[in-house]
């Protein structure tokens, strides 16, 4: 039953009533959105603090049942489609590339955000591998130049030295398209260019959710 206090004194009395043992457990089993969110964030903080020791990972299941204060469900695993590519930040696009190659059986790692030597993603499977330089833009239909080709060619030597038994193919990737100069330079330097159309096909073949990145 809901009591409405007409004065401060009555409010104090009601507070005392609500504190009685007989009222305990009324909300038992109910967990607020804020409580669920705090629990999830605590888990993620523990994960971030102990990644090198293999702390339990957080998957899509950790989001299940979480809803917004107004009751709207929070999507647990939005599948990435081609329309999401345009709005992707550079780091998210790099993560997507890494995920797609990992789904094809490659051992994959992403290089540091700075000092990567012109390579964003390294993937290898036995004696074959790829070195990927990623370029993104939010301008729909924009054709990018040959900077990605230049960067991956410049950075290839260091990673070939690091993995001497792997034969690497060089790849320049974008969430849009490449212009004529880029394609010419790619052909000259033996760099494969993959653009939006390529990712359209791969995202139809592989299911990748935002929670996978």
Buried (B, 14 or more C-beta within 10 A) or exposed (E): EEEEEEEEEEEEEBEEEEEEEEEEEEEEEEEEBEEBEEEBEEBEEEEEEEEEEEEEEBEBEBBEEBEEEEEEEEEBBEEBEBEBBBEBEBBBBBBBBBBBBBBEEBEBEBBEEEEBBBBBBBBBBEEEBBBBBBBBBEEEEEBBBBBBBBBBBEBBEBBBEEBEEBEBBBBBBBBBBBEEEBBEBBEEBEBBBBBBEBBEEBBEEBEBBBBBB
